[in-house]
Amino acid sequence: METTGGAVTARGLGKRYGRSWALRGFDLHVPVGSVCGLLGPNGAGKTTAVRVLTTLLRADEGTASVAGHDVAAHGDRVRRSIGLVGQNAAVDEVLSGRQNLEMFGRLHHLGSRRAAARADELLERFRLADTGRKPVGAYSGGMRRRLDLAASMILAPPVLFLDEPTTGLDPRSRDEVWGAVRELVAGGTTVLLTTQYLEEADRLADRISVVSSGRVVAEGTPGELKSRLGGDRLDLVVRDPAALAGAAGIVRRVVGAEPDTDVENRRVGVGVEDRVAALTEVVRALEEQRIGVEDVVLRRPTLDEVFLHLTEAEEETTR
């Protein structure tokens, strides 16, 4: 049965290994032409979800569709409509970049002339034309992942799955991969990205689905998820570690909420609603108590804080 709606959808998806459920009640909707980030800790179910959606595993319950095709009933159509980049590069290090792409083209049943032409197109698109004849073993980590992305786009699929594509890469290589992904999305490709890197999800994803214990526990834009922690954050760093408890007490009294304390970094932080009033009153009280501070700042919550808040809350409800 053909399905309509988003580029990727899942309803009540479940996958069991023995007596344990890797996925249970997993729901997802990814609009066409967007980037959806699946964010979660190790063992949350992200990779299992990708394997089910790409037909590498069969679900035990629920339904899913990719590019308008039912994953269980029309797996062959799904596979013709997707690209998949796994956690480990799938390219051959002995062959050159161009030879790798030609090989993938032939595996996708392109003729030799068309495979060669497509290899040249992709080397140019992913800024690898100057290194296309070098063996992949001489490539940097970022170049290998860009070549891996190029190989997944041999047939220009409308949907691309990226399963933790920048794991183990240095910051420069990660930026190279991010740039390549942005170019694909600008060209109309829909991307489902699984990652443990908060910055990666924040910078690439239009919407984020936070996964914990095999299901989506929260979703929204990065900004919407950050707003769940109460808007702005007030952070201060005291000069004297002995003054940390006193500073925390002042923040607690002024804001009316229990602050977070970081003993090692002498930091107190809390979410605030009226940012200006909270900052003014806290600074005045600190001065009255003669508590010296090295820094006081108002900022937006980070995605790291949202992630920890949501997953810790989910763990508590499942205990």
Buried (B, 14 or more C-beta within 10 A) or exposed (E): EEBEEBBBBBBBBBBBEEEEBBBBBBBBBBBBBBBBBBBBBEEBBBBBBBBBBBBBBEBBBBBBBBBBBBBBEBBEBBBEBBBBBBEEBBBBEEBBBBBBBBBBBBEBEBEEEBBBBBBBBBBEBBBBBEBBEBBBEEBBBBBBBBBBBBBBBBBEBBBBBBBBBBEEBEEEBBBBBBEBBBBBBEEEBBBBBBBBBBBBBBBBBBBBBBBBBBBBBBBBEBEEBBBBBBBBBBBBBBEEEEBBEBBBBBBBEBBEEEBBBEEEEBBBBBBBEEBEEBBEBBBEBBEEEEBEBEEBEBEEBBBEBBBBBBBEEBEEEEE
